[in-house]
């Protein structure tokens, strides 16, 4: 799993970032749905990256809720549907 080295609050410039855990069923489902549609992302496992875990907690009211998505524009959302992710990415294009 790739770990971005840019500002966690914004995610890597121009990329979709998904904060996950290895055991998260919602994460696996969303990843597979986006992959099926050819949507690439940087995946960050919050159990292996404390800075990432801290970021996820900062945007989720202190909770380590995944999947947390950070869009290329820096906005974040928790547990979105694949349809919502595609719509947001389309609006950014």
C-alpha positions in Angstrom: 0.0 0.0 0.0 1.4 3.3 -1.0 1.7 6.0 1.6 1.5 9.6 0.3 4.2 11.9 1.4 2.3 15.1 0.9 0.1 17.1 3.3 -2.4 14.7 4.8 -5.1 17.4 5.0 -5.2 17.7 1.3 -3.9 14.3 0.1 -1.7 13.9 -2.9 -2.2 16.7 -5.4 -4.5 15.6 -8.2 -5.2 12.1 -6.8 -7.9 10.4 -4.9 -6.8 9.0 -1.5 -8.6 6.3 0.4 -7.8 5.8 4.1 -8.5 2.1 5.0 -7.8 -0.8 7.2 -7.1 -4.4 6.2 -10.2 -5.7 7.8 -12.8 -3.2 6.6 -15.4 -4.7 4.4 -16.8 -1.3 3.3 -13.3 -0.4 2.2 -12.8 -3.6 0.2 -16.2 -3.1 -1.5 -15.6 0.5 -2.4 -12.1 -0.3 -3.7 -13.4 -3.0 -5.9 -16.2 -0.9 -7.3 -13.9 2.0 -8.1 -11.3 -0.4 -9.6 -14.0 -1.9 -11.8 -14.7 1.6 -13.2 -11.0 2.3 -13.7 -10.7 4.9 -10.9 -7.2 4.9 -9.5 -6.5 5.9 -5.9 -3.7 6.0 -3.3 -4.6 3.7 -0.5 -3.3 4.4 3.0 -3.8 1.8 5.8 -4.4 3.8 9.0 -3.3 0.9 11.2 0.2 1.1 9.6 0.5 4.9 9.5 -0.2 6.8 12.7 -0.1 10.2 11.0 -2.9 8.9 8.6 -4.9 7.6 11.6 -4.6 11.1 13.2 -5.8 12.7 10.0 -8.8 10.4 9.8 -9.7 11.1 13.4 -9.4 14.9 12.7 -12.0 14.7 9.9 -14.3 12.3 11.7 -14.9 13.9 15.0 -12.2 11.8 16.8 -13.3 8.5 15.3 -11.1 6.3 13.1 -13.9 5.7 10.6 -13.0 4.2 7.2 -13.2 4.3 4.3 -12.4 8.0 4.5 -11.9 9.5 1.0 -9.9 12.7 0.3 -10.6 14.1 -3.2 -8.1 15.9 -5.3 -9.5 19.3 -4.2 -8.7 18.4 -0.5 -12.3 17.8 0.6 -13.0 14.6 2.6 -15.9 12.3 3.0 -16.5 9.2 5.1 -18.0 5.9 3.7 -19.3 7.3 0.4 -20.9 5.2 -2.2 -19.0 4.5 -5.5 -21.7 6.5 -7.2 -21.0 9.5 -5.0 -17.2 9.2 -5.5 -17.7 9.1 -9.3 -20.1 12.1 -9.2 -17.6 14.2 -7.1 -14.7 13.3 -9.4 -16.8 14.2 -12.5 -17.6 17.6 -10.9 -13.9 18.2 -10.3 -12.9 17.3 -13.9 
